[in-house]
């Protein structure tokens, strides 16, 4: 995997690592495996880990399972019962929906004229 890993992005390598592992990994272990697979020189391990962690956090294929553990969204069970005439909602849809809500809430907090911004002035 080392040769092919060097050509892939960090987040793609992380996806492959989790897929091959078949179970969740602690974020430091996952990121260490990504960096080892890439085989590139690292000036700052803290910076490299933060960069890969950010990429994983922003990619909807990954899900934080709690206590620093990361897995793949495709591993999550589908929730609820759907009727034959309803479109199928996936765990990934639910994760994306939560992320959109959080993003909207953050935008609302920093919108012009909000109390948080007025206190900063």
Secondary structure, 3 states (H helix, E strand, C coil): CHHHHHHCCHHHHHHHHHHHHCCCEEHHHHHHHHHHHHCCCCCCHHHHHHHHHHHHHHCCCEEEEECCEEEEHHHCCCCCCCCCCCCCCCHHHHHHHHHHHHHHHHHHHCCCCCHHHHHHC
